[in-house]
Amino acid sequence: MNISIRPEAESDFRDVENVTREAFWDLYKPGCVEHLVLHHMRGSPDFVKEMDYVACDGNMIVGNIVFKSKSDQ
């Protein structure tokens, strides 16, 4: 395994959401919502794009990390 980390590109969104869904599916309860949370986070004004990364094994995305700043609300 040769893991590299790079910024997430818009073209990665679907793959990252699929990886997230597969990671959490039926883990804590039937189904999952984590991939939807990620999808909606990207549209939030608090989403920090500069801290949005994917981990890749070759060309395959195997993980990601995102950051949302604290909202005043």
C-alpha positions as CSV (number, residue, x, y, z in Angstrom):
1,M,0.0,0.0,0.0
2,N,1.4,3.4,-1.0
3,I,-0.8,6.1,0.6
4,S,-0.6,9.7,-0.6
5,I,-2.6,12.7,0.7
6,R,-3.8,15.5,-1.6
7,P,-6.4,18.2,-1.7
8,E,-9.9,17.0,-2.7
9,A,-11.0,18.0,-6.2
10,E,-14.6,18.6,-7.2
11,S,-14.3,15.5,-9.4
12,D,-13.6,13.4,-6.3
13,F,-16.9,14.3,-4.5
14,R,-18.9,11.3,-5.7
15,D,-16.1,8.8,-4.9
16,V,-15.5,10.4,-1.4
17,E,-19.2,10.2,-0.6
18,N,-19.2,6.5,-1.7
19,V,-16.2,5.7,0.5
20,T,-17.8,7.5,3.4
21,R,-21.1,5.7,2.9
22,E,-19.4,2.3,2.7
23,A,-17.4,3.0,5.8
24,F,-20.4,3.8,7.9
25,W,-23.2,1.7,6.4
26,D,-25.0,-0.3,9.1
27,L,-22.2,0.5,11.5
28,Y,-24.2,2.2,14.3
29,K,-27.7,1.7,13.0
30,P,-29.4,0.5,9.8
31,G,-28.1,2.6,6.8
32,C,-26.2,5.8,7.4
33,V,-26.2,9.5,6.9
34,E,-22.6,10.4,7.2
35,H,-22.2,10.7,3.4
36,L,-25.1,13.1,3.3
37,V,-23.6,15.2,6.1
38,L,-20.4,15.4,4.0
39,H,-22.4,16.4,0.9
40,H,-24.2,19.2,2.8
41,M,-21.0,20.4,4.6
42,R,-19.4,21.3,1.2
43,G,-22.3,23.8,0.7
44,S,-21.9,25.4,4.1
45,P,-20.3,28.9,4.4
46,D,-18.4,27.4,7.3
47,F,-16.7,24.7,5.2
48,V,-13.0,25.2,5.0
49,K,-12.0,24.1,1.5
50,E,-8.3,24.6,2.2
51,M,-8.5,21.8,4.8
52,D,-10.4,19.2,2.6
53,Y,-8.1,16.3,1.8
54,V,-8.3,12.8,0.4
55,A,-6.1,9.8,1.1
56,C,-5.3,7.7,-2.0
57,D,-3.8,4.3,-2.6
58,G,-2.5,4.8,-6.1
59,N,-5.5,6.3,-7.9
60,M,-8.1,4.9,-5.5
61,I,-9.5,7.2,-2.8
62,V,-9.4,5.3,0.5
63,G,-10.3,8.1,2.9
64,N,-10.8,11.8,3.5
65,I,-10.8,14.5,6.1
66,V,-12.8,17.7,6.1
67,F,-13.0,20.7,8.4
68,K,-15.9,23.0,9.2
69,S,-15.2,26.2,11.2
70,K,-17.2,26.9,14.3
71,S,-20.4,28.7,13.5
72,D,-21.5,31.6,15.6
73,Q,-25.0,30.2,15.6
